[in-house]
Amino acid sequence: MVTPWAVGMARDEEDIVYHTMIHLAANGIKGIIVADNLSKDKTWQRMNEAKELIESSCFNTKVILILDEIVAYTQSVNMTFLAATA
């Protein structure tokens, strides 16, 4: 059986990242890997709040958070890395 993982990058997404992560876990995703790319808002904090809730609940979802501090636009490289990690 395939166990799906979700991967993604976020930048200044404090308004949606928390709810998106909870939604994924509630719908059976086995793992979530999200890289925060130099957010200037509270994205990193909201990602950590979602991780704490997910890992302390009955979702059975693993969460990996990554701080991506590279300024250059390297989305294809980063997404390939995240997918390989999953």
Disulfide bonds with the S-S distance in Angstrom:
none
